[in-house]
Amino acid sequence: MLGQKNYTKQTVYNAHLSSKKHTKAVNKQAASGAPSKNPNGSFVPPTSGSQSNYQPTGKLWIRNAAYYTHMAMTLLVLLAPFINETKSNVERRFSLTAREREQELLEQLVSAPPAAAAKDGAAEEEDEDAEEEERIYNPLKLPLGWDGKPIPYWLYKLHGLGVEYKCEICSDYLYMGR
């Protein structure tokens, strides 16, 4: 009565055994000659007459697992210094403030090797492009977000930033939004 564990009562299990669905499945299985599927048990290998190329997979599976473990450990040994450097760099960056991070980025840009003399014209064009990128198109005069760009219009409307409120406590000072 292994299947009985899935049912709350004996009567429910007995009703299932006599149901159309169960009897149909039993008849279909008997007609096909396939071994019964046991979801709770182990795989029952077919007999030697029905399948001639059957090989036990227990030792093969263990050998494959050992091989893949060996390969992973070899790669891990090779990559260990890079992993440790990455971890320490991430921990260091988490401890920095926003200003310190900006200074670090600026130092990296300054310490970059200077461009070759042939690329001076291209560098000047890049400087001009950077200046153009610094000019932000903001015809609606939307407030700037944390990244220095205007916030989206839908967010502006969502927060009600287009509505003026007069503060009676602050001598009628105007506030945009709540």
LINRA-V544619 format. One record per residue. N is the residue number from 1. PHI is phi in degrees with one decimal (none if undefined). OMEGA is omega in radians with two decimals (NA if undefined). BURIAL is + if it has 9 or more other ideal C-beta (glycine too) atoms within 8 Angstrom, else -. Layout:
BEGIN
n,phi,omega,burial
N,PHI,OMEGA,BURIAL
N,PHI,OMEGA,BURIAL
END
This chain:
BEGIN
n,phi,omega,burial
1,none,3.12,-
2,-67.8,-3.11,-
3,-67.7,-3.10,-
4,-65.3,-3.11,-
5,-65.1,-3.12,-
6,-81.0,-3.07,-
7,-111.4,-3.09,+
8,-76.6,-3.10,-
9,-133.3,3.11,-
10,-65.3,-3.11,-
11,-66.0,3.11,-
12,-66.6,3.12,+
13,-64.1,3.12,+
14,-63.2,3.11,-
15,-64.7,3.11,-
16,-64.6,-3.13,+
17,-62.0,-3.12,-
18,-96.0,-3.11,-
19,-75.1,-3.14,-
20,-62.6,-3.09,-
21,-62.3,-3.11,-
22,-68.5,-3.11,+
23,-65.6,3.10,+
24,-64.1,3.13,-
25,-65.9,3.13,-
26,-65.1,3.13,-
27,-64.1,3.14,-
28,-64.3,-3.13,-
29,-68.3,-3.14,+
30,-66.8,-3.13,-
31,-69.6,-3.11,-
32,-79.3,3.14,-
33,76.9,-3.14,-
34,-76.9,3.10,-
35,-68.3,-3.10,-
36,-69.2,3.11,-
37,-86.9,3.13,-
38,-118.4,-3.08,-
39,-66.8,-3.09,-
40,-96.3,-3.07,-
41,-106.0,-3.14,-
42,-91.1,-3.13,-
43,-70.3,3.10,-
44,-99.0,-3.09,-
45,-67.6,3.11,-
46,-69.4,3.13,-
47,-69.2,-3.05,-
48,-66.4,-3.13,-
49,-74.5,-3.05,-
50,-83.2,-3.12,-
51,-144.6,-2.99,-
52,-82.8,-3.06,-
53,-98.0,3.13,-
54,-73.9,3.08,-
55,-127.6,3.08,-
56,-65.3,-3.03,-
57,-98.8,-3.08,-
58,-60.4,-3.11,-
59,-71.1,3.12,-
60,-64.0,3.13,+
61,-63.8,3.13,-
62,-65.0,3.13,-
63,-63.9,3.10,-
64,-62.7,3.13,-
65,-63.0,3.12,-
66,-65.3,3.14,-
67,-63.8,-3.13,-
68,-65.9,3.08,-
69,-64.7,3.11,-
70,-61.2,-3.14,-
71,-64.2,3.14,-
72,-65.3,3.13,-
73,-66.7,3.10,-
74,-62.0,3.10,-
75,-63.4,-3.14,-
76,-64.5,3.11,-
77,-64.4,3.13,-
78,-68.5,-3.07,-
79,-93.8,-3.07,-
80,-55.0,3.13,-
81,-62.2,3.13,-
82,-67.5,3.13,-
83,-64.7,3.14,-
84,-65.0,3.09,-
85,-62.5,-3.14,-
86,-64.0,3.12,-
87,-60.6,-3.11,-
88,-66.9,3.11,-
89,-65.8,3.12,-
90,-64.6,3.12,-
91,-63.0,3.13,-
92,-65.2,-3.13,-
93,-66.8,3.10,-
94,-65.3,-3.11,-
95,-83.1,-3.13,-
96,-81.1,3.03,+
97,-84.2,-3.13,-
98,-62.9,-3.13,-
99,-63.9,3.13,-
100,-64.6,3.10,-
101,-64.2,3.11,+
102,-62.5,3.12,-
103,-62.5,3.14,-
104,-63.6,3.11,+
105,-64.0,3.11,-
106,-63.2,3.12,-
107,-63.4,3.11,-
108,-65.9,3.12,-
109,-67.9,-3.14,-
110,-69.7,-3.09,-
111,-78.9,3.10,-
112,-63.2,-3.11,-
113,-62.7,-3.13,-
114,-66.2,-3.12,-
115,-71.7,3.13,-
116,-69.2,-3.08,-
117,-62.3,-3.13,-
118,-69.5,-3.09,-
119,-96.3,-3.12,-
120,-62.2,3.13,-
121,-63.1,3.13,-
122,-67.7,3.13,-
123,-66.2,3.10,+
124,-64.0,3.11,-
125,-64.9,3.11,-
126,-64.6,3.10,-
127,-63.7,3.11,-
128,-65.1,3.11,-
129,-63.7,3.13,-
130,-64.4,3.11,-
131,-65.7,3.11,-
132,-66.4,3.12,-
133,-67.8,3.14,-
134,-68.9,3.07,-
135,-74.0,-3.07,-
136,-102.1,3.12,-
137,-78.4,-3.09,-
138,-142.9,-3.08,-
139,-70.5,-3.11,-
140,-86.8,-3.12,-
141,55.7,3.10,-
142,-75.6,3.09,+
143,-65.3,-3.11,-
144,-83.6,3.10,-
145,-88.9,-3.09,-
146,-66.3,-3.11,-
147,-91.4,3.12,-
148,86.2,3.11,-
149,-105.9,3.12,-
150,-62.2,3.11,+
151,-71.1,3.13,+
152,-62.8,-3.09,-
153,-62.6,-3.13,-
154,-63.9,3.11,-
155,-71.6,3.07,-
156,-59.5,3.14,+
157,-70.5,-3.10,+
158,-60.5,-3.12,-
159,-83.8,3.11,-
160,65.9,-3.08,-
161,-77.8,3.10,+
162,-88.6,-3.09,-
163,-98.0,3.13,-
164,-93.3,3.07,-
165,-122.8,3.08,+
166,-94.9,3.13,-
167,-92.7,-3.14,+
168,-76.7,-3.12,-
169,-78.6,-3.05,-
170,-90.9,3.13,-
171,58.3,3.06,-
172,58.6,3.08,-
173,-75.9,-3.12,-
174,-90.1,3.06,-
175,-117.3,3.09,+
176,-94.5,-3.11,+
177,88.8,-3.08,+
178,-67.6,NA,-
END
